[in-house]
Amino acid sequence: MTTRKSAWFVYLLRCNDNSLYAGVTTDIKRRVTEHNTSALGAKYTRARRPVTLAYLEEADSRSDAGKQEYKLRKLTKQKKEQKVASYLSKSED
């Protein structure tokens, strides 16, 4: 029996105003739906709906996910856009 390496994900969402929002979750589909449809979404994204997934990265633990999210938030918009472009080009392959 194989187990998943990680249950945590770090993500960037593209908001309707073209801004990027960083977060962590264990269930990316549920979390994107929450951001788009319910009060469980972040206050930031509730005002900028709809949002779409722009970047996703796996983390080994909640702690690692939080650290990576912090690093993403500190990046400039240009660096975040580079990460998104790299992620999307890999997804298309």
C-alpha positions as CSV (number, residue, x, y, z in Angstrom):
1,M,0.0,0.0,0.0
2,T,1.4,3.4,-1.0
3,T,0.7,6.5,0.9
4,R,0.6,10.1,-0.3
5,K,3.8,11.9,0.3
6,S,1.9,15.1,1.3
7,A,-1.6,16.2,2.2
8,W,-0.8,19.9,2.1
9,F,-0.7,22.3,-0.9
10,V,0.4,25.9,-1.4
11,Y,-1.5,27.8,-4.1
12,L,-1.9,31.1,-5.9
13,L,-5.2,32.1,-7.2
14,R,-5.7,34.6,-10.0
15,C,-8.5,37.0,-9.0
16,N,-10.9,38.9,-11.3
17,D,-8.8,42.1,-10.9
18,N,-5.7,40.2,-12.0
19,S,-4.2,40.2,-8.5
20,L,-2.7,37.0,-7.0
21,Y,-3.8,35.5,-3.6
22,A,-1.6,32.9,-1.8
23,G,-3.0,30.2,0.5
24,V,-2.6,26.7,1.8
25,T,-5.0,23.8,1.9
26,T,-5.4,20.0,2.0
27,D,-8.1,20.0,-0.7
28,I,-7.5,22.4,-3.6
29,K,-10.8,21.7,-5.4
30,R,-12.8,22.4,-2.2
31,R,-10.8,25.5,-1.4
32,V,-11.2,27.1,-4.8
33,T,-14.9,26.5,-4.7
34,E,-15.0,28.1,-1.2
35,H,-13.2,31.1,-2.5
36,N,-15.7,31.5,-5.3
37,T,-19.0,30.6,-3.7
38,S,-19.1,30.9,0.1
39,A,-18.3,33.0,3.1
40,L,-15.5,30.5,3.9
41,G,-13.4,32.1,1.1
42,A,-10.9,34.7,2.2
43,K,-12.2,38.2,2.6
44,Y,-9.7,39.3,0.0
45,T,-11.0,36.9,-2.7
46,R,-14.7,37.4,-1.8
47,A,-14.4,41.0,-3.2
48,R,-12.5,39.8,-6.3
49,R,-14.5,36.9,-7.6
50,P,-14.3,34.8,-9.7
51,V,-10.9,33.3,-8.9
52,T,-9.0,30.6,-10.8
53,L,-6.1,28.4,-9.8
54,A,-2.9,29.8,-11.1
55,Y,-0.2,27.9,-9.2
56,L,0.0,24.8,-7.1
57,E,2.8,23.2,-5.1
58,E,2.9,20.3,-2.8
59,A,4.4,20.6,0.7
60,D,5.5,17.9,3.2
61,S,3.6,19.3,6.2
62,R,1.4,22.1,7.3
63,S,4.4,23.9,8.7
64,D,6.3,23.6,5.4
65,A,3.2,24.8,3.5
66,G,2.9,27.8,5.8
67,K,6.6,28.7,5.3
68,Q,6.3,28.4,1.5
69,E,3.1,30.5,1.5
70,Y,5.0,33.2,3.5
71,K,7.8,33.2,0.9
72,L,5.3,33.4,-2.0
73,R,3.5,36.4,-0.3
74,K,6.8,38.2,0.0
75,L,7.7,37.9,-3.7
76,T,7.1,40.8,-6.0
77,K,4.2,40.6,-8.4
78,Q,6.7,40.1,-11.3
79,K,8.3,37.1,-9.5
80,K,4.9,35.6,-8.7
81,E,3.9,36.0,-12.4
82,Q,7.1,34.1,-13.4
83,K,6.1,31.3,-11.0
84,V,2.6,31.2,-12.5
85,A,4.0,31.2,-16.1
86,S,6.4,28.4,-15.3
87,Y,3.7,26.3,-13.6
88,L,1.2,26.8,-16.5
89,S,3.8,25.9,-19.1
90,K,4.6,22.6,-17.2
91,S,0.8,21.9,-16.9
92,E,0.5,22.2,-20.7
93,D,3.2,19.6,-21.4
